[in-house]
Structures are given as C-alpha cells and as structure tokens.
Amino acid sequence: MAVRTKINFYKVDDCGFYTNKQHQFTDLKKLLEDLDSFVNQNGYTLVQTKMFEPTGGEDPLLPVYCMYSKKINQHGDYMVVTWNEIPSNNGQVSSVKPSLKSGAVDVDFSKLPKNNIPGFAAYYWFVPSQNVFAILRFGSRVKNGHQGLKKYLSEYLKNESSFRDLDTSGEEPVVVGYRPNKTAQSRADIEAKFSSSPWRKKVQFEKIKNEREKIFRIIRKGEVQLNDPITRGVWQKMLDVIVGGNSSDSADDLLTRRYRFEMDRRLSEKELEKILEEWGDGDVSDSENVGFVFEKESEKIYWLSDALAKADIKLNLVRDNDEIVNYKSLEDELNKKRQDFLNRLQSD
C-alpha cells in the first residue's frame, strides 16, 4: 500500500555523559545498542519502559514508552518506535463532532479499556554513522514526538542505562555515578544528556542569518484548532482586533482556521536567533511557517520550512491497524531508500 510519508531530519547535538559541557563518553551508537538490550529484555512489558512522570511548566510532557527498538541493517541503523501518552479524562478520551457550532459545549467521551494508555505512535530512524535521525509521520499525522524523544533518551541515560553505577546496599538501588563500562572507574562529576535539533540546509539558513539587517518584513502563517480552549481564546482575541469587538466565529462548522499575518518589522540579532532556534523543533502542523522578505528582493519570500531537511513521499507500507505501521515493511523501505534519503542531507 502506498502511504504518504513525511520525513524530517534531525542532528544529534549532545549524546552521552558530560562534565562542564565537555563530552566524556558514550555516543549515539552505544546508546542505541544499550536501549535495544533494555527494551528487548525477556518478559519486559510496555509500562516498564516508561522513563518519566508527567512534567510541569508551560509546555508539559506526558509519559513516553518504547514499543520497539531494533538494528535494521549492516550500516548500524536502528528503528525505534515510541508510544506517546495523551490526556484522558478519568479513563475517557474526549472528542467533538466536526459539525459543532462555535460556542457549543457538546463533547463526547469514549471509555478506554481498563488500564489502556491513550496516545500515538512515533517512528524514528537513527543513523549513528551520520549522527542523525529522521522522524517519520504517516498520512495526516501532525505530532512527531520530538520533545518526548529528547526527554526519554536523556532520562534513559540517567536512570536506566547500563552506564549507571548503582549502590544496592539499601532497600532501593541508588545511582552514585556513571562509567563507560563495568571495569572503568565510576564518576559522580558528570551528567547524562541527549539533545537534538532540526537539520537545517546551510544556504537558506545562512542567508537569513547573515543578511538579518536587510529583513524588513516578517510573515507568519499557520492554523489554530478551535476545539482547544486555549487556542480558541487566542483566535477570538485576534478576531476581535480584525473584525471588531464581540465578534463571532460561526461562519461555518470547520474546527480549523488558517491564518496569515504580515508585518513590516526590523529584527534584532537576539529576536532572529530565537525564531531560528525554535523553528521546527516542536509538534507543529505542516501549515505553520515563518517567512522573511529582504530589501531589493521584495518579490521573494524566504520561508523557514525551505531551510529544513525533509521529504514528502509515498512508501510501500503495510498497516497493522489505523495507528501502527508494520515494522518489517517500514524497515524494508528505509533500507531500500537509505542512500536517497541521506543524499537529501547534503543538498542545499
């Protein structure tokens, strides 16, 4: 079956154990070998692969679990599949009808089977030899799980990896340090870290950075989901500004609204750095984009999406169900198209 597949590439910035930002030991290859051994322990269940509890703050993360981890070829590539928990309401998943009118409050609740974890699967193809990985999304899937993956691998290194040195004299084992192997000296002065960021094409990205002073217009486009109370409130405020106070968004029954704003504005170096640093790092829809217009090039828009290494193709895959793509069929396609995908990282 030909399945539309969106692929975004990421580079691994930090992986292993560090002292004062200096790398000491362990790399992506060793991390994946270690994770593979952990996930595939005899009799291990999904819940035993959970690495962290729900986080707080402005952008909270729910627990992530590892469903699958396997070395898939002689190059040392790995495929990893995680299950990313989503909110439920006392064991129920909430949903709304597409025909719901603006201002309505009718919400349907589907009861989850006992002890089931609501969520979505996220698919990762790791290429340790290049220190990169790709996130694959199928069909119309928006979320890619990147933030959860970074948290998961950092917590795995810290709390479950074989690099830990444990004190088992008490009731519960306690991590007292880390070491590259069982015979090495344990060190307590290091910290575990995994971080990654979108792979950006050099020419487009450097143009925007190096010619910042020529930028005179910024364009932002995207979409809001009106079934989310927070984004609905933001949308209503924007509508009040555009249409006038006490406006009502009831023209049709669509739950998604697309927008595009343009502003003539000069950017400071700090402002541009923040935009570039955060762009493409979260779970945003494919309609989200930021563009820049330069002096003497007013007919051209430099979109940040064009600076990301990505692909939108059809892969010959088998679906086990609506959520899960057959792992073997995905592995076969990745191996078949491996070099073509890696070539995309070198193209500007």
N, C-alpha and C positions, 0 to 999 in steps of 0.2 A: 504494500500500500504506500502510495506517495504521500508523505506527511510534510507539510510546511514546517521548516525548522529554522529558528532564528538563533544565530550563534554570536556570542560576544566574547572577545578575548581579554584576558587579564594577565598582568605580570605580577609575579610574587616579589614583593618588596623586602619582606623580612620572613625568615623561617628558621626556627631553632631556638638557641639559647644565647643570651647577650649579657654583656657587662658594659655599662656606660655606653650603650648603643653599638658596641663592638661585638661582632659575631664570634662566638666561641666554638660551637659545634652543632651538628645535625643540619641536614638540608632537606629539600623537598623530597628527594628520592627516599631518604631514610625515614622521613615522617610517614610517607605513604606505605612503605613496607611495614612499618610499625602499626599503623592504623589497620592495614589489611589483616595482620595477625590478631589484633584485638577484636575486630568486628566478626571474624570468622572462627572465633573460639567455639568449640563443641558445646551445643546446647544453649548458646547465648541468645537472649531474646531482645527485641527491639528496645524495650524500656531500659535495658541495661546499657544501651549505647548513649543514653542521654547525658550530656556534659554540663548543663547549667539549668538553673531555675529561671523563671521569667525575670527579666531585668526591669529596672525603673527608668526614670528620666523622660526626656522629651520624645525619644524615639525608641520605645521599649521593644525587646525581642522576646518571643515565646520560645520554649524549648525546641531544640533540633535533635533529631535522631539519625543514625546512619543505617540505611536499609541495605546497602550493597557496596562492596569495595573489592576490586579485582584488577590485577595486572592483565592487560589485554593484548600485548604483543611483545616481540623481541626487542623493541626500542625502549621498553621500560615504561610505557604509558599506562595510566590507570584510569578506570572509570569508577566514579563514586556517585552514589545516589543517596540523598538525604530526604527525610520526612520532616517538613517544617510545620509546626503546630500553629493553628489559627484559633481565634477566640471562639468560645461557645458560651451559652447561657444556661447554666445548671444542666449540662448534659444535652443541650439542644443547639442546633445550628439555625441561626435566623436568616431569613430571606424575604425579599419583597417582589411583588409582581411587576413586570415591565410596564404594565398599563396604569400603575399607581399614579394618581394625580398629585401635583405639587401641593404640599400642605397636609396630605393624608398621613395617617399613622398606622395603617394596617400592616402588620408584619406576621409572616408565617414562621412557625417553629417546627423543624424536623427533629425528631428524637434520635439521638445517636445510640447505636447498640452499646450495651453496657461495657465500660472500660475502653471503648474505642477512642482514638485520638484524632480529632478533626485536623485536617491540614492539606498540604500539597507536596508532591514530589519535586525535587530539584535535581538536575542532572549535570554532572561535571566531568570533563575530560582533561586529565592532567598530563602534561608533557614535561617531566622533570629535566630532560636533556636541554630544554629551551627555557626552563624556569618560568613556564607559563601554564595557564589552564584556560579552558573555554567553558562557558555556561550555555547549555542548550535548552531552548524553550520550544514547545511544540504547539501547533495550531495558534490559537489566540491568547495563549498564556502571557500574562504581563509580568508577574512576580518572578524573580530569578533566584532569590535566596542568598545573594552575595553577602549581605550583612550577617546573616545567620551562619554562613560558612566560616567567615573570618573569626567570629566568636567561638564557633565549635572547635576549630582546629587549634586555636590558642588555648582553650580550656583543656582540650585533649592532651596537648603537650605538657601542660601544667599539672594536671590531676590524674591522668590515666596512662600516659605513655610509659614504655619500658625504660626511659631515661631517668625516671624518678629514683631517688634513694629514699627508702622507707624505713622509719623506725616502727617496728612491730611489737615493741615491749608493752604497750598499753592495750586498752580494750579495742581501740580503732587505730589502724595504721596512720602514721603522720609523715608527710613529705618533709624531709630535712635537707634536701639538696638534689642536685642533678649531676649526671655523668654520662659521657658518650657510650660507655659500655660497662659491664658488670665489674671489670677488673680496674677501671680507672678510679682516681680519687674523686670523692664526692665534693661538690662545691655548693655552698649556700649563698654565694655572692652573685648569682646570675638569675635572670628571669626568662620565662618562656614567652615567645612572641610569634604570631603569624599575622602578616598584613599583606594586602594586595590592592591593586588599583587598575582601572581600565587601561588597556593597551591603546595608546594614542599614536596616530600616524604623525610622523615628525614634521612634514612640510606644512600641513594645515595648522597644526598646533603651534609651531614656532612662528608662523606668520602672525597669528593672533597675539602671541606674547610679545614678539619683538617690535610690532608696529602698534602697540597699545595707544600711543599718543595720536594716531590717525583715526581711531574709532570715534565716530560722532553719533552713531545710532545703535540702539540695542533692541532686539526683537525677541519676545518670549511667546511661545505658543505651547498649547497643551490641552488637557481636558480635566474636568472635575466630575466626580461621581456624586450625584445628588442623593444617593441612599446612605452616604456617610454624613452624619450630623455636622462634623467639623468642617468638611469641605463645602457642605451645603451652606453653612453660615458665611463662609468666606465668599462664596459665589453670590449670595444675596447682597452682601455689602458692595461688591463690585457692581452688581446690577443697579443698586441704588444710586451709585455715582454716575453710571452711564445713562440710565433711563430716568432717574429721579427718585426721590424718597418714596418709601412704601410701595415699591414696585413688586410685581408678582410674576413668578416664572411658571406660567401654566399654559404656554402656547401649545405644547403637545405633551405626549406622555413618555418621552425619552428620559432615561435616567442619567445620560451622559451629555455634558455640554462641552463643546470645544471652544477655545478662545485664542486670540492672537492680539498681543499688545506691542506697540512700537513707541519708543521714547528717544528723543534726541538727548543724549547724555554722554559726557566725558567720564571715563573711569579712572580711578586712581590705581596704582600698581597693586595695592592691597585688595581693592574690590575685585579686580580682574583675577588675581590669584585665587581668591575664594571661589569665584564662579568656576574657574577651570579645575580646581582641586575637587570640588564636589560633583562636577558634572559626570553623569553616567555611573555613579557609584552606588546609587540606591535602586529600589524597585519602582521605576517609573515606566509609564506606558510609552509605546513607540511614537506616540504623537507629541511627546514632550521634547522641546528643543529650544536652544538659545542661539540667536544669530547676531552677527556684528556687521556693520556697514562702515567702510573706510572712506576717508576723503579721497576724491578723484576716482573712486570706484563705486559710485552711488547706485549703479545698476546691479551690482553683485552682492550677494549675502553669503558670508562665511558662517555656515552652520556648524555647531559643535558636534553634531551627530556625524558629520563627514570626517571628523578627526578621530573617530573610534574605529578600531579594527573589528570588523563584524562581517557576517554573511547572512543572507536570507535565501535559503534554497529548499529544495524538496529532497528528502531522504526516503529510501525504500525501507520502511519500518513495519514491524508487526506490533499491534496494540494488544496487550493482555486485557485491558479494560479502558474505560474513559480516562483514567488517571495515569496508568502505568504503561510505558513503552517497553516492549520485550527487550531485556537487557542484551541478549545474544544478537538480535537483529541490529541494535544500535552499535554494539562493538564491531560487528562486521562492516557497517557503513563507515564508521570512524577510521578503521584500518584501511579501507578501500580508498578513502578520500584524504588520508592523512597528509600527504605531501601538498596537495592542493590547498588545504586549509592553512598549513604552515607557510606557504608562499604568500598568503594574504597578509601575514605579519610584516613581510619585507616590502610590500608595495605601498607607495605613497599616493 
